[in-house]
Amino acid sequence: MENDPKDKEKNPPKGRGITRRRFLKTVGSGAAVAAASDVLTSLGSVEAAPVKPEEVLRINLLVNGQPHRLMVESRWSLLFVLREKLGLTGTKVGCERGECGACTVLIDAVPRYACMTLAVEAEGSEIVTLEGLMHGEELGPVQQAFAEHDALQCGYCTPGQIMSAEGLLRRNPNPTVDEIRMGMSGNLCRCGAYPHIFKAVGRAARLKK
Amino acid sequence: MAESEKGLYYIEGMPVPETSKPGEPPKPWGKTQIVGKAVPRVDAYERVSGSAVYPADVSLPNMLYGAILRCPHPHARVKKVSVEKALHLPGVSAIISSDTPGANPTWTYSSGSVEIQSRLFDPVCRFEGEAVAAVAAETPYRAWDAVRAIAVDYETLPFVADERLALKPDAISIHKGGNRVEPTKIYARGDVAKGFAEADVILEQEYRTECEIHSPIEPHGCVANWDGNRLTIWESTQGVYRVQSNVADILNLPLSMVRVIGHYMGGAFGSKLQAGKYTVIAALLAKRSGGPVKITLSREETFLAVGNRPAANMKLKAGIKKDGTLTALDFECLGTGGAYPAGGTSGVDWLVRDLYLCSNVRTKSTDVYVNAGPARAFRAPGHPQGAWALEQMMDALAEAIRMDPVEVRLKNIPSVSQGRKGQPPYTTTGLKECLKEGAAAFGWQQARKQIAESGKKGTVRRGVGMAGALWAAGGGRPPSTIILKLFSDGSVNLNMGASDIGTGTKTVMALVVAEELGANPDLIQIEHADTGTTQFATPSGGSKTVPTESPAVRAAAIDVKQQLLAIAARDLKVEADSLEFKSGGIVSKTDPSRKIRIAELSGLKQRGVVVGIGYRGPNPENKIANPFAAQFCEVEVDIRTGEVRIIRFLGAHDSGRVMSRLTYDNQVFGGITMGIGLAATEARILDGNQTGKMVNRNWHDYKLPTALDVPADMVSLPIDLGDTEVNTTGAKGLGEPVTIPTAAAVANAVYHATGVRVTTTPINPVKLCRLLAG
């Protein structure tokens, strides 16, 4: 799972978003901010009161191609905002501490844990959730492959598994079984559907062609 | 033209089973057309599209979020709970604790005949994570702010967190009367002393399995909503009716005022068989705040307060003759269900009593209290622990008498359930076939030969191991009621109370309906797991859901067919006996030109719907229906690092008829995966000496098997002996036997590879490296 914030530092997101480091630095150095994050970034060096965790900020999120204007507390995770504010409950809550991968979404095409991403730091990025893989009411190829191979049991980790597979296949369209196992190793499945998941990811690679 | 004539709902030409006459039992199926096929599960779309709404996903207007303040100490008296500061935080709407009038009902912990009455917020917290107070607020962030703002004055008490110390004279008493849950339970048959006297080889060994946490990926939780006196709960549960009765009982409400809905749930493995304290807390908070309340436990809370598979400390002495005949088994187990009665040793001795032929058996089980979270049923309670001891012992006995481990088991196949009173026979005993066919499919003998020939060279050593098992339940039983509605166009709705916990219950039941009616399973509408709209069902647990529900579903489908035949007889002006049900229509047995499509039946058009009712019939008298199993695996051990790589696994399972091949295989692989967790990665660690607290209450430190820890090469080999006695579908339970032999098979393979017998779980590199070093 490429969830290391450092990755993002190496490949800064396009647009006017703020990185985690810059956000934390801004907060830490005390920006007088209760406004959009582009203001926030520009005020990085201003001496002022720090942003409180519950302070409300206005942000723009691009989710599944749809722009959303939202008022969020600075401490809210992207996971919380997706599920409880935007109603996108395909992204599941499992641990809220970056361990299980049930909340995996694509952020600028990279699978990341939405529980370890603050909503404010997702601004300026392209976010894709499970719902974003659908074509209307039709399943996308990875979803189709998971259904065909019964790559799930209770289905609760499944959205995260599918998003990790989607991310894996976007960067590696022809993974070997070992590459699939490595690519899926950031997503726990307590029901233990792993062998079917491996098959489904292989099938998805073929369906995507 | 009716829809059914277009072949939309029915599979044209598909033979369907003969319709039994009213009051007569249906014949066994024999070969099936749809049941057992590898078709995708019927709710796969909902589960992969994100449209399945799990309780954690439920969002209602004006909904609040609950959070629970939990005791941070393993043993403490709550002296004072100060909530003023928390109550004044903006967005906080209700706080309840033991001081809140009407918010502290009795809470009963029980196991067998032992019962302890406590309170929802008990003045004495006997385990870390016991509930002390709870908050409802406009966001979960605010709810946790409020939890942190509550000041609790605790008087910390001395504790005992290790069951091995609980009966020592200096151990504190957790409940009045000491730390024994009940007197040591003793089972005996024959004479073990005589048995040992007859033995050529006697071995004795101590074993231990560590405590495991269920860890479903959806945390425990619910949403509770009141409409006046009516309470609706969306609960992540294995059994909506069980939750309904628990909540109604605790809150003193009529069952009709409590509706529990549990359409989807994200895993449980035994930990969601009942209402939790959080369920009642959500209801109490919702009552006080005037809005629905959602509680989703934090991951850390799920490690402390909603169950576990307790540790087992076992000692087994076994005697065997040179020809492989077992002469005596003497077993002892010390276990704990935590701070309250919770079946701490339940099921641990069962395999010793029942799995292999042996005339002289004695078992002693001692269950004690410790200051730790209460246990809950965990996938085949007691059995994987017992298998860890018995199956390693069988391996050691085989080696001692120079016999193949498969062969020694084949020498001791029972046909009766020896551990039960009166020793009733099993309906089918597939243990022999699981062992023989499993070994053949795995290539057991070739693998052992190859490993023997390659010798102990290099730093990476290969080994193979196997283990057998049975599951003490898995036959299913009444009650179950199923309703099958056939609409006027011939399409159907299946109505059942059972939960589909991921095992594929809905899919299996749709296939049963499809088999009987010749219908397309994808077009069957299923309504389930809702006490308001579906029929009574016991919780999905004990591997009994398929053998319990599938015969009732079959009976409901037959009832529909019988009614349709009667309607057709009136339309065609013939006797119902002269007609037979075909896929999509009804035809005269003697004159095939006399036929009618279902959608054309006048009586059906008039009524709009035909309702078939099916009940689960009784089990065969004086017979036991148990699933059997054998699993085989191959491992590679790096003797420098102690790392174990599991290369392949094969599960041969006699669970009767395969009802749905994809979900069947998935259960086998899932059980093996969970067993690998017991064998190699999982252990709750309590700081027994200093704080009594759990130190690894998260998935970084408590390791579940990941995609890298399980082999991609897993094989599921169903063994179906054609059990026509067990019930009318021939299915036995599967979900639990699949995880019973796994850990022991891994341990035996590690022994085969290294010559080191690891008698305590988990076999991790730290431990194995030390053992390899001698």
Interface residues (C-beta under 8 A of the other chain):
Chain A: P53 E54 E73 R75 W76 F80 R83 E84 G87 L88 T89 G90 T91 K92 V93 G94 C95 E96 R97 E99 C100 A102 T129 L130 E131 M134 L139 Q143 Q144 F146 A147 E148 H149 D150 L152 Q153 C154 G155 Y156 C157 T158 P159 I162 V177 I180 R181 M182 M184 S185 N187 L188 C189 R190 C191 G192 A193 Y194 P195 H196 I197 F198
Chain B: P40 R41 D43 A44 Y45 E46 R47 V48 S49 G50 S51 A52 V53 Y54 A56 D57 S59 T139 P140 Y141 R142 D145 H214 S215 P216 I217 E218 P219 Y264 M265 G266 G267 A268 F269 T296 S298 R299 I501 G502 T503 G504 L662 T663 D665 N666 Q667 F669 G670 G671 I672 T673 M674 N698 W699 H700 L704 P705 T706 A707 L708 V710 A712 M714
